[in-house]
Amino acid sequence: MHDILKSAAEGRGRSVLIEGTAGTGRTRHLRSAMDAAEEHGLHLLTARARASEQDVDYSIAQQLMAGARTLLGGDTAPGAPEPARTGVPHRPSPRDPYAQAGSDALHPLARVLTAGRPLLLAVDDLQWADAPSLRCLGYLMARLENTPVAIVATVALGETPGDPLMAEVLSSFRHRVLLRGLSADAVTRLTAETFDAAPDPLFADACRDATGGNPALLEALFRVMRLHGLRPDAEAAARIGELAPVEVADTLLPRYDRAYPGAAEVLEAAAVLDGSATTGLVARLPRLDKLRAADVVDSLVRAGVLTDTGAAVRFTRPLVRAAVLARIPPSRRDVLHARAAELLHEAGAPAEEAADQLLRVRSRLAGHWICAALCEAAGEAASRGDCERARAYLRRGLEECEGPCRGRLLRAFGQLELATDPAAAVGYLRRALSLQADLAGRVEIRLRIAHALHLLGRAAEAERVLLEGIGEARNAGEAPAETLRAERSLLRELHLAADEDAGAGPDAVATAELLPLDAAATPGDRHTRLSLAALRTSRRGERREQAVDQARRALQEEHPALDWRIATRTVPLQVLARADKLDTALTECDVLLDRARADGSRTMVTMAHGMRAELRYRTGDIPGCLEDARKALAPAGTSPAGHWSRTGQAVAGVVAALLETGELREANRTLREVGLDAEVPAGVSYAALLFHRGRLRVACGYPEAGLADLRECGRRLTAAGQLNPSVLSWRSEAALVHAALGERDTALALVEDELGRARRWGGRRAIGRALRASGLLARGLTGEAAFREAVDVLEPSPARLDLARSLTDLGILMRKSSRLGEAREHLRRAQSLAEQCGATVLAHTARQELQVAGARPRRLTEVGIDALTPTERRVALMAVGKCTNREIAAKLFVTQRTVELHLSRVYRKLSVPGRAGLAACFAELPDPVPGAVPADLADLAGLAGPAGRSWARPAERSSPGVAAV
């Protein structure tokens, strides 16, 4: 701009046009040029066009002439305006005697131009100039070549609709400057100047996204923020979409409506329809002529207000849409949203688009199509995992509907809640059942109620629901009744007791009736019957390959919805786990978990994490087991004991993992906090918890209490017909305790029974565990053959932790028989495997035995990151991530005092004074090798060593519930 003004002062006339959409700062740039005029010796003549004076001839020319008369001196008529040297161009008085049309009115301006004085003519908002003034301006620009005159004007993009004279004048400008939105850095600087504080980067980005960097919109946004007492932080960034500066719409709508009649209604329609707006719908909503509306949309696109991709008409700046929508009175907005919903439904738009409009309507509507649209929209939202949106649609539907379709909405709501909150699902589904007349629909609702009740641990209620359904279905044919009978048998198998053929009454499904399946059977029927057949085959501990085949076939069934057979979806995975097909089971579990996350099913995510915790424990992945088990418990949060997610499987996973890391206090604390340190709910589903709680009590130095838990575990499994030792090796664990208590005959009988059953089943892990127990019970060196066979059996299996245990025991036996070289070989490998598994206690035992055998094993540090237990490491990482002690306690389901104790030990081991030093310790850290066992557990006897080892002195006192047992 300075070069242009300098050229004009030297007699080389120049013209510059500053272009930009409304609010981009055209006038501000013009004022900068005006301020620089005096520096270059240019006299200033200014004018500003106004929309209200567009029909007044020579309105701009008269403003320029007023300044020209001042330059001529002494020729100013009374009442004429003084020259304007401020940034705001003046407007002439309506009583100005020189305000007349014709060539005489140009006389003062012509005299100034011919006098050879250097001039700057500054004209603002040229889009509203009158025609005679435009002709005068065009005349001047055509003769600028050798005159000391610069003409600088501004024009708003897209606000000069089809005016040939305007187009001719604009094309005459020698230089054109196009203004765009502010850059990200400029927005940050403007925000900092406005609020006297550096903005959060998220806030600056959100501002730029909402305004496109338009300075006027930014200033309007900041005014609204100050009105609401907001600061430029991340919290305000999340609320920018809610802020609607109505002043923006008050300014823009009349302006565009003047340029393009009907623009205000088009903008309101586009704001109401939002992303659903097409040109046709934009015209139909306010009942405008379609062609005329299309012209207006095209003009507003050229003005930079809208974009039109053909599929949708949208606002280029979200803040403008919010302002336009807020300007519409609530009553009229209600009408527009209701009409928009109806138009979208009639046009066949996606159901969610119509439903979104219905959510914005405050009054009740009477359309017969509304409930169906909302129900369909809920299904679309749920399918992509947006359960909250689906709930909003269904709630709106329940507000609208009082007719027969209410049952459909309640059923959909129940299905949705089954994937997130089984307790809420039961209520909705029971109400839906009371309104459902169709038998097929009633069967499906009963199945979902039964699954929800099963997840809640209310097996007796689930049984009653299915039995009532079986009674209803008998009158309508066998197929519906058979579906309910099979589901009842499968749920009983999981929770109550075995249905040995007809052992549970006439409404149980006998094994002989399960297969072959009818070709017309539904996927649900096939899944249920194949899962039940696989579960029964594995329960008896025979025909392992047949059970695997049935489980794999069950997994291949199509799943129409994530809540479909939700309580039994992991049954095939359980069977594969018992058959040592752990890799296949983990792969399928990962697939199930990924789909559950994508679909937003917290229920299935919880179940999948619980299942994966068990699978990881069986493979020996202790850190992974602990992580999954804790994630499975996460939905319970700080709720009281009894939350449905606190399953025996999940709590057992936590206890089992903490046993391997030597964190006995943490394991006991977990049991107390979930209310499972004393009484354990009935049913076989809590057998795993009893099994690992028994092992924990034994490790804490309470063998009698631990044996009672192991025996109760066995009693429940036996009552349920679970004879397969691959489910839980309770016999061998109980045998080791019996032997330590001097009851050798009982111990030998238990191990012999387990080994025989394990060989019949053929699972390597079960056989290896039984052989190891047999070796531990043998006197002297006679257990060598059992240990060697255990190692050979476990070698090809994925059960790495069990292999490490057997190698440790074999190494100890070799050391006792003075075969030190072979002992060291087995113990080194055992230590390596245990460390890979994260089994701290076993790794520590192997290392100690290596030292006794004369080896020099690599030293496990008692300081540094490698010395941290998995829980200490997890707490430390969360502290590095800026979590407070309260937040860490909530996420780990422990008390704040527990977190403080963990952090104290972390600080001591890492030699740091506090949180400030943790980040440096964990920077660029590879996955660590699990550290040493805590010092207070160094003498822990555990179950990793030989049975002849005496019980350790209790490392800690267990809870009152434990002592009572």
RONU-832469 format. One record per residue (C-alpha): x, y, z. Coordinates in steps of 0.05 Angstrom, whole numbers. Example, Ala and Ser with C-alpha at 12.3 -4.5 7.8 and 13.67 -1.06 7.14 Angstrom:
REM residues 2
> 246, -90, 156
> 273, -21, 143
***
This chain:
REM residues 965
> 0, 0, 0
> 57, 48, 16
> 88, 36, -53
> 22, 51, -86
> 12, 116, -48
> 84, 136, -63
> 73, 125, -137
> 10, 167, -136
> 47, 224, -101
> 99, 222, -156
> 46, 232, -209
> 33, 160, -228
> -41, 148, -211
> -60, 83, -178
> -125, 48, -157
> -133, -7, -105
> -194, -48, -89
> -197, -83, -21
> -244, -143, -24
> -270, -188, 31
> -332, -218, 62
> -369, -182, 118
> -326, -174, 179
> -258, -189, 149
> -230, -120, 164
> -238, -82, 98
> -252, -15, 133
> -192, -26, 179
> -146, -34, 120
> -176, 28, 87
> -163, 69, 149
> -91, 46, 148
> -84, 74, 78
> -118, 139, 100
> -70, 146, 158
> -11, 138, 111
> -36, 191, 62
> -5, 250, 98
> 62, 214, 102
> 65, 214, 26
> 38, 285, 18
> -30, 264, -6
> -93, 305, 10
> -149, 261, 34
> -220, 259, 6
> -265, 206, 37
> -334, 177, 26
> -374, 119, 53
> -432, 87, 17
> -493, 66, 56
> -546, 17, 37
> -600, 67, 56
> -571, 119, 8
> -562, 73, -51
> -620, 106, -88
> -594, 177, -75
> -557, 204, -136
> -486, 228, -126
> -487, 210, -51
> -414, 188, -54
> -394, 244, -102
> -423, 296, -55
> -382, 269, 4
> -319, 274, -38
> -338, 344, -61
> -347, 367, 11
> -273, 352, 22
> -255, 383, -44
> -287, 450, -25
> -246, 452, 38
> -183, 442, -3
> -203, 500, -49
> -211, 544, 13
> -261, 600, 26
> -312, 569, -19
> -349, 530, 33
> -423, 545, 35
> -458, 551, 101
> -479, 485, 129
> -429, 446, 87
> -394, 391, 126
> -322, 397, 149
> -271, 351, 118
> -264, 284, 151
> -194, 264, 174
> -218, 210, 221
> -224, 137, 202
> -300, 142, 195
> -322, 176, 131
> -375, 229, 141
> -441, 235, 107
> -467, 302, 81
> -523, 340, 112
> -590, 329, 77
> -597, 406, 75
> -530, 414, 39
> -544, 466, -17
> -493, 430, -60
> -531, 364, -55
> -560, 369, -124
> -556, 324, -184
> -522, 344, -249
> -453, 364, -272
> -453, 429, -232
> -450, 388, -168
> -381, 361, -190
> -351, 430, -200
> -309, 433, -135
> -283, 362, -145
> -265, 377, -218
> -227, 440, -197
> -186, 401, -146
> -169, 346, -195
> -146, 396, -248
> -106, 436, -198
> -53, 380, -196
> -56, 370, -121
> -36, 299, -97
> -99, 265, -74
> -123, 201, -40
> -196, 184, -54
> -219, 133, -2
> -287, 101, -12
> -315, 50, 36
> -369, -3, 21
> -371, 9, -54
> -423, -46, -62
> -476, 4, -39
> -454, 62, -84
> -506, 99, -126
> -502, 93, -202
> -483, 166, -217
> -426, 164, -167
> -402, 99, -197
> -400, 132, -265
> -360, 189, -237
> -311, 140, -204
> -304, 101, -269
> -291, 166, -306
> -235, 185, -257
> -202, 116, -258
> -199, 118, -334
> -156, 181, -329
> -109, 165, -271
> -49, 146, -313
> -9, 211, -306
> -44, 244, -248
> -22, 248, -174
> -85, 212, -151
> -94, 146, -114
> -163, 115, -108
> -172, 63, -53
> -240, 30, -44
> -270, -29, -8
> -324, -77, -31
> -359, -135, 3
> -353, -200, -36
> -417, -227, -64
> -459, -166, -48
> -461, -136, -118
> -514, -179, -151
> -514, -175, -226
> -499, -100, -234
> -461, -89, -300
> -440, -18, -281
> -412, -42, -215
> -376, -99, -250
> -345, -50, -300
> -320, -4, -245
> -292, -60, -203
> -255, -88, -262
> -223, -20, -273
> -182, -23, -209
> -109, -36, -224
> -94, -72, -158
> -141, -118, -120
> -129, -144, -49
> -169, -204, -24
> -176, -209, 52
> -181, -277, 84
> -191, -302, 156
> -137, -293, 208
> -84, -347, 215
> -80, -391, 277
> -23, -349, 304
> -62, -285, 292
> -123, -313, 328
> -79, -332, 387
> -50, -261, 390
> -118, -228, 385
> -146, -274, 440
> -86, -258, 485
> -96, -183, 474
> -170, -188, 489
> -166, -229, 552
> -96, -208, 576
> -78, -281, 581
> -48, -333, 536
> -104, -377, 509
> -105, -453, 513
> -86, -481, 444
> -151, -520, 442
> -189, -455, 453
> -153, -418, 398
> -165, -475, 349
> -239, -479, 369
> -246, -403, 358
> -215, -407, 289
> -259, -467, 270
> -322, -431, 293
> -307, -364, 260
> -261, -380, 202
> -214, -329, 231
> -263, -272, 215
> -242, -214, 260
> -313, -186, 270
> -340, -255, 288
> -282, -266, 337
> -296, -199, 371
> -370, -216, 376
> -353, -284, 405
> -306, -253, 456
> -360, -204, 478
> -408, -262, 491
> -354, -299, 529
> -341, -240, 575
> -416, -235, 586
> -416, -307, 610
> -352, -298, 650
> -312, -348, 608
> -237, -349, 601
> -197, -374, 541
> -185, -444, 568
> -202, -516, 548
> -269, -513, 585
> -290, -453, 544
> -266, -488, 480
> -318, -543, 493
> -373, -490, 501
> -359, -448, 440
> -413, -485, 401
> -464, -463, 453
> -447, -389, 448
> -489, -352, 398
> -476, -277, 389
> -544, -254, 364
> -514, -187, 344
> -480, -223, 286
> -547, -246, 258
> -579, -178, 272
> -525, -147, 229
> -519, -198, 173
> -591, -219, 159
> -618, -149, 142
> -556, -136, 102
> -560, -198, 59
> -636, -194, 54
> -628, -124, 24
> -579, -150, -28
> -618, -214, -42
> -691, -211, -23
> -709, -275, 14
> -639, -285, 40
> -661, -280, 113
> -711, -336, 105
> -661, -379, 67
> -609, -370, 122
> -659, -387, 176
> -680, -450, 139
> -607, -470, 129
> -594, -458, 203
> -653, -502, 224
> -638, -558, 175
> -563, -554, 188
> -527, -612, 153
> -593, -639, 125
> -605, -577, 83
> -611, -584, 8
> -631, -528, -37
> -700, -559, -46
> -712, -568, 28
> -685, -497, 42
> -739, -472, -6
> -795, -516, 21
> -784, -501, 95
> -803, -426, 90
> -848, -441, 30
> -806, -401, -20
> -805, -408, -95
> -754, -463, -110
> -718, -426, -167
> -716, -361, -129
> -688, -397, -68
> -635, -430, -111
> -613, -361, -136
> -608, -335, -65
> -568, -396, -43
> -521, -386, -101
> -511, -313, -83
> -498, -329, -10
> -448, -382, -31
> -411, -328, -72
> -416, -282, -12
> -379, -335, 29
> -437, -346, 78
> -458, -415, 54
> -427, -474, 19
> -466, -519, -27
> -437, -587, -44
> -500, -610, -79
> -514, -659, -23
> -521, -607, 32
> -523, -531, 42
> -481, -511, 102
> -456, -448, 136
> -382, -435, 124
> -375, -411, 196
> -411, -449, 251
> -416, -387, 294
> -459, -352, 242
> -507, -411, 241
> -512, -410, 317
> -526, -335, 316
> -580, -342, 262
> -614, -399, 300
> -612, -361, 366
> -644, -301, 332
> -707, -340, 314
> -760, -335, 369
> -770, -401, 407
> -842, -409, 385
> -825, -400, 312
> -763, -444, 319
> -808, -500, 346
> -852, -495, 285
> -793, -496, 238
> -761, -556, 270
> -827, -595, 269
> -837, -578, 195
> -764, -595, 180
> -773, -664, 212
> -835, -678, 171
> -802, -654, 106
> -741, -698, 119
> -785, -758, 133
> -825, -747, 70
> -761, -739, 29
> -735, -806, 53
> -675, -777, 90
> -639, -820, 141
> -682, -829, 203
> -632, -795, 248
> -637, -730, 209
> -712, -726, 222
> -703, -750, 294
> -652, -695, 308
> -704, -644, 288
> -756, -677, 333
> -709, -673, 392
> -709, -597, 384
> -785, -591, 386
> -811, -574, 455
> -884, -586, 443
> -917, -654, 430
> -933, -672, 359
> -987, -718, 331
> -954, -750, 270
> -966, -824, 263
> -897, -832, 232
> -859, -802, 291
> -851, -864, 336
> -827, -907, 278
> -777, -854, 257
> -749, -846, 327
> -744, -921, 337
> -707, -929, 271
> -661, -871, 288
> -645, -903, 355
> -625, -966, 319
> -579, -927, 272
> -546, -891, 330
> -537, -955, 370
> -507, -991, 310
> -450, -941, 308
> -440, -942, 383
> -474, -876, 402
> -517, -903, 458
> -531, -835, 490
> -560, -809, 425
> -602, -872, 418
> -629, -862, 488
> -648, -790, 471
> -688, -813, 410
> -725, -867, 450
> -741, -820, 508
> -771, -771, 458
> -811, -828, 427
> -839, -848, 495
> -860, -776, 507
> -897, -776, 441
> -927, -845, 439
> -988, -870, 477
> -1011, -922, 426
> -993, -994, 411
> -924, -976, 384
> -903, -957, 455
> -885, -1030, 466
> -837, -1027, 407
> -802, -967, 437
> -797, -1000, 505
> -769, -1062, 474
> -717, -1022, 436
> -699, -984, 500
> -690, -1050, 537
> -646, -1078, 482
> -604, -1015, 485
> -597, -1016, 561
> -579, -1090, 559
> -514, -1068, 525
> -500, -1016, 578
> -541, -1025, 642
> -574, -1094, 652
> -612, -1070, 714
> -647, -1015, 674
> -658, -1063, 616
> -700, -1110, 659
> -750, -1054, 676
> -759, -1032, 603
> -764, -1103, 577
> -817, -1124, 629
> -860, -1064, 609
> -850, -1082, 535
> -870, -1154, 550
> -936, -1130, 581
> -952, -1094, 516
> -928, -1147, 466
> -982, -1191, 436
> -942, -1228, 383
> -913, -1294, 409
> -848, -1289, 370
> -837, -1220, 399
> -853, -1245, 469
> -802, -1301, 462
> -747, -1252, 442
> -765, -1205, 499
> -764, -1262, 549
> -696, -1285, 525
> -668, -1215, 535
> -699, -1209, 604
> -670, -1276, 624
> -600, -1256, 600
> -604, -1189, 637
> -626, -1225, 701
> -570, -1275, 692
> -519, -1219, 687
> -547, -1189, 751
> -539, -1256, 787
> -615, -1266, 793
> -615, -1336, 764
> -680, -1358, 798
> -718, -1299, 767
> -688, -1315, 699
> -711, -1387, 707
> -783, -1365, 723
> -785, -1318, 663
> -765, -1374, 616
> -811, -1426, 647
> -870, -1378, 640
> -851, -1369, 567
> -847, -1444, 556
> -917, -1451, 584
> -942, -1397, 536
> -907, -1426, 476
> -933, -1497, 483
> -1000, -1476, 456
> -969, -1446, 393
> -923, -1502, 371
> -858, -1534, 392
> -807, -1486, 359
> -815, -1427, 406
> -817, -1473, 467
> -754, -1509, 444
> -718, -1443, 437
> -735, -1424, 509
> -719, -1493, 536
> -650, -1493, 504
> -635, -1424, 531
> -659, -1444, 601
> -613, -1505, 600
> -553, -1464, 579
> -564, -1411, 633
> -574, -1465, 686
> -509, -1497, 662
> -472, -1432, 674
> -501, -1414, 741
> -542, -1465, 778
> -532, -1539, 766
> -525, -1589, 710
> -585, -1612, 670
> -566, -1684, 660
> -612, -1701, 604
> -681, -1697, 638
> -652, -1684, 706
> -681, -1614, 712
> -752, -1633, 695
> -793, -1637, 632
> -772, -1567, 608
> -698, -1584, 604
> -664, -1601, 538
> -632, -1670, 538
> -563, -1677, 508
> -590, -1724, 455
> -639, -1671, 432
> -585, -1618, 419
> -556, -1643, 353
> -565, -1650, 295
> -597, -1583, 285
> -656, -1571, 241
> -637, -1536, 176
> -689, -1483, 190
> -660, -1466, 259
> -646, -1393, 271
> -575, -1368, 286
> -596, -1359, 358
> -620, -1430, 364
> -557, -1457, 332
> -512, -1414, 377
> -549, -1436, 440
> -551, -1510, 424
> -479, -1513, 399
> -455, -1475, 461
> -495, -1520, 507
> -469, -1582, 472
> -397, -1558, 476
> -405, -1538, 549
> -434, -1606, 568
> -381, -1644, 530
> -326, -1605, 564
> -360, -1610, 632
> -358, -1686, 630
> -284, -1683, 613
> -288, -1728, 552
> -284, -1720, 476
> -242, -1656, 476
> -238, -1650, 400
> -314, -1655, 395
> -323, -1599, 446
> -273, -1556, 407
> -310, -1568, 342
> -377, -1550, 374
> -348, -1487, 405
> -318, -1464, 339
> -384, -1476, 302
> -420, -1434, 355
> -371, -1377, 343
> -386, -1378, 269
> -459, -1361, 278
> -482, -1293, 253
> -494, -1242, 308
> -553, -1197, 288
> -541, -1150, 347
> -490, -1142, 402
> -541, -1154, 457
> -561, -1219, 423
> -551, -1277, 472
> -507, -1230, 511
> -499, -1271, 574
> -475, -1333, 536
> -432, -1302, 481
> -368, -1322, 516
> -388, -1394, 529
> -352, -1421, 466
> -289, -1383, 489
> -293, -1417, 557
> -295, -1485, 523
> -235, -1468, 478
> -197, -1444, 540
> -209, -1510, 576
> -186, -1547, 513
> -120, -1507, 513
> -139, -1472, 447
> -117, -1408, 479
> -91, -1373, 416
> -157, -1384, 380
> -196, -1362, 441
> -154, -1299, 450
> -163, -1281, 376
> -239, -1289, 380
> -241, -1251, 446
> -203, -1193, 415
> -253, -1192, 357
> -311, -1191, 406
> -279, -1136, 447
> -265, -1093, 386
> -337, -1099, 363
> -364, -1084, 432
> -322, -1021, 435
> -344, -1000, 366
> -417, -1012, 383
> -412, -978, 451
> -434, -1040, 491
> -404, -1030, 560
> -436, -1096, 582
> -401, -1136, 528
> -336, -1098, 538
> -338, -1117, 612
> -352, -1190, 596
> -298, -1193, 543
> -247, -1163, 590
> -265, -1214, 643
> -259, -1271, 593
> -193, -1245, 567
> -166, -1239, 638
> -177, -1314, 647
> -146, -1330, 580
> -85, -1288, 594
> -77, -1321, 662
> -78, -1389, 630
> -23, -1368, 581
> 18, -1337, 637
> 9, -1264, 618
> 2, -1238, 689
> 5, -1162, 675
> -46, -1171, 619
> -91, -1212, 664
> -89, -1159, 718
> -103, -1103, 669
> -163, -1139, 638
> -192, -1160, 705
> -190, -1089, 731
> -222, -1063, 667
> -277, -1114, 677
> -289, -1086, 746
> -288, -1014, 722
> -363, -1005, 709
> -377, -1016, 783
> -335, -955, 801
> -347, -938, 874
> -417, -968, 875
> -433, -1013, 934
> -420, -1088, 934
> -466, -1128, 889
> -456, -1090, 823
> -467, -1138, 765
> -397, -1127, 736
> -364, -1153, 799
> -366, -1224, 773
> -329, -1281, 804
> -288, -1286, 740
> -264, -1213, 743
> -248, -1212, 818
> -214, -1280, 811
> -170, -1251, 756
> -146, -1194, 801
> -132, -1241, 860
> -96, -1292, 816
> -51, -1240, 784
> -34, -1206, 850
> -16, -1275, 879
> 36, -1284, 825
> 66, -1216, 837
> 68, -1225, 913
> 20, -1168, 927
> -20, -1205, 980
> -42, -1144, 1018
> -70, -1114, 953
> -106, -1179, 938
> -139, -1181, 1007
> -157, -1108, 1001
> -191, -1120, 934
> -233, -1176, 965
> -254, -1131, 1022
> -272, -1073, 977
> -317, -1115, 932
> -349, -1149, 992
> -323, -1219, 975
> -276, -1230, 1033
> -327, -1270, 1073
> -391, -1298, 1043
> -389, -1315, 969
> -454, -1316, 928
> -482, -1384, 910
> -471, -1415, 843
> -416, -1446, 802
> -398, -1378, 771
> -361, -1360, 835
> -320, -1425, 837
> -259, -1390, 806
> -261, -1337, 860
> -263, -1390, 915
> -205, -1426, 881
> -159, -1366, 879
> -183, -1339, 947
> -164, -1407, 976
> -94, -1401, 945
> -89, -1331, 973
> -106, -1353, 1044
> -56, -1410, 1039
> -2, -1361, 1016
> -19, -1315, 1074
> -6, -1372, 1123
> -78, -1396, 1135
> -78, -1466, 1105
> -143, -1488, 1139
> -182, -1428, 1113
> -151, -1436, 1044
> -169, -1511, 1043
> -241, -1494, 1062
> -246, -1449, 1001
> -215, -1500, 955
> -262, -1554, 981
> -322, -1508, 972
> -299, -1494, 901
> -296, -1569, 888
> -364, -1580, 919
> -397, -1528, 874
> -364, -1555, 812
> -383, -1626, 828
> -455, -1606, 843
> -458, -1573, 776
> -429, -1634, 742
> -364, -1599, 725
> -317, -1659, 730
> -264, -1633, 682
> -200, -1612, 719
> -184, -1565, 662
> -238, -1518, 690
> -202, -1509, 757
> -149, -1555, 785
> -178, -1552, 855
> -160, -1624, 872
> -85, -1615, 862
> -84, -1549, 899
> -124, -1579, 957
> -78, -1640, 956
> -16, -1597, 969
> -51, -1565, 1029
> -74, -1633, 1056
> -3, -1658, 1050
> 25, -1598, 1087
> -26, -1611, 1142
> -3, -1684, 1148
> -62, -1715, 1110
> -20, -1751, 1057
> -70, -1805, 1038
> -124, -1755, 1023
> -74, -1714, 983
> -52, -1774, 941
> -124, -1794, 927
> -141, -1725, 903
> -81, -1720, 856
> -93, -1790, 828
> -165, -1772, 814
> -146, -1707, 780
> -91, -1739, 738
> -137, -1793, 713
> -191, -1743, 694
> -140, -1697, 661
> -113, -1754, 618
> -183, -1772, 596
> -196, -1700, 575
> -128, -1693, 541
> -114, -1621, 558
> -39, -1610, 566
> -46, -1556, 619
> -91, -1598, 663
> -45, -1659, 656
> 17, -1618, 670
> -12, -1587, 733
> -34, -1655, 760
> 35, -1685, 744
> 70, -1628, 780
> 27, -1639, 842
> 42, -1714, 838
> 116, -1698, 836
> 111, -1651, 896
> 75, -1705, 936
> 127, -1759, 920
> 177, -1776, 975
> 251, -1762, 964
> 273, -1764, 892
> 216, -1807, 866
> 180, -1747, 838
> 231, -1737, 782
> 192, -1777, 731
> 128, -1737, 745
> 165, -1671, 739
> 199, -1691, 674
> 134, -1715, 644
> 100, -1650, 666
> 154, -1609, 630
> 148, -1652, 567
> 72, -1646, 567
> 72, -1570, 579
> 129, -1555, 530
> 84, -1551, 467
> 26, -1518, 504
> 14, -1443, 511
> 14, -1448, 587
> 82, -1415, 598
> 72, -1401, 673
> 55, -1474, 688
> 117, -1495, 649
> 159, -1448, 691
> 131, -1478, 755
> 148, -1549, 733
> 218, -1528, 711
> 230, -1495, 778
> 208, -1558, 816
> 250, -1602, 771
> 310, -1557, 780
> 302, -1559, 856
> 299, -1635, 854
> 361, -1638, 810
> 398, -1592, 858
> 379, -1636, 917
> 405, -1697, 880
> 471, -1660, 868
> 461, -1656, 792
> 478, -1582, 794
> 491, -1571, 720
> 422, -1596, 700
> 391, -1560, 759
> 420, -1494, 736
> 396, -1505, 665
> 324, -1517, 687
> 325, -1460, 738
> 353, -1409, 690
> 299, -1425, 640
> 246, -1424, 695
> 269, -1355, 718
> 268, -1328, 647
> 198, -1355, 634
> 172, -1329, 701
> 200, -1260, 687
> 169, -1260, 618
> 103, -1278, 650
> 109, -1224, 704
> 106, -1278, 758
> 150, -1242, 809
> 145, -1294, 865
> 163, -1352, 820
> 221, -1313, 788
> 247, -1297, 858
> 243, -1370, 879
> 280, -1393, 816
> 334, -1342, 827
> 345, -1363, 899
> 350, -1436, 879
> 400, -1417, 825
> 444, -1385, 877
> 439, -1447, 921
> 458, -1489, 860
> 522, -1448, 853
> 501, -1403, 795
> 508, -1329, 791
> 442, -1306, 763
> 435, -1235, 739
> 419, -1193, 799
> 348, -1168, 806
> 351, -1098, 834
> 315, -1076, 896
> 319, -1005, 869
> 301, -975, 802
> 241, -986, 757
> 254, -1061, 751
> 242, -1067, 826
> 171, -1040, 820
> 113, -1089, 825
> 60, -1084, 769
> 13, -1046, 815
> 68, -998, 837
> 87, -987, 765
> 15, -974, 745
> 6, -924, 802
> 71, -889, 783
> 51, -883, 709
> -16, -853, 729
> 20, -803, 774
> 65, -785, 715
> 1, -774, 675
> -20, -719, 725
> -74, -761, 760
> -87, -740, 832
> -85, -792, 888
> -161, -789, 890
> -166, -803, 815
> -116, -860, 819
> -155, -891, 877
> -220, -886, 838
> -191, -918, 776
> -158, -975, 814
> -216, -984, 863
> -172, -975, 924
> -169, -923, 980
> -127, -860, 976
> -85, -887, 1034
> -67, -947, 991
> -45, -902, 934
> -2, -862, 983
> 32, -926, 1007
> 45, -948, 936
> 75, -880, 917
> 119, -880, 980
> 148, -947, 959
> 157, -922, 888
> 194, -859, 912
> 240, -902, 955
> 256, -952, 900
> 268, -898, 848
> 305, -852, 896
> 263, -792, 879
> 235, -741, 929
> 164, -740, 899
> 121, -736, 837
> 167, -685, 804
> 221, -738, 794
> 177, -793, 766
> 171, -766, 694
> 246, -768, 683
> 250, -840, 709
> 197, -864, 660
> 219, -824, 599
> 233, -867, 538
> 229, -930, 579
> 222, -998, 543
> 176, -1051, 571
> 209, -1071, 636
> 226, -1140, 662
> 183, -1151, 724
> 221, -1134, 787
> 237, -1172, 850
> 187, -1195, 901
> 177, -1145, 958
> 224, -1156, 1016
> 169, -1172, 1066
> 148, -1230, 1021
> 218, -1257, 1006
> 207, -1318, 1050
> 138, -1333, 1022
> 129, -1408, 1016
> 72, -1404, 964
> 54, -1463, 921
> 112, -1457, 874
> 160, -1497, 917
> 159, -1570, 940
> 105, -1593, 986
> 157, -1612, 1038
> 174, -1539, 1050
> 145, -1514, 1116
> 91, -1460, 1115
> 118, -1390, 1117
> 104, -1343, 1175
> 43, -1301, 1154
> 68, -1241, 1114
> 5, -1204, 1134
> -58, -1212, 1173
> -119, -1224, 1131
> -187, -1192, 1139
> -235, -1209, 1195
> -274, -1252, 1146
> -212, -1294, 1133
> -197, -1301, 1207
> -268, -1323, 1220
> -262, -1380, 1171
***
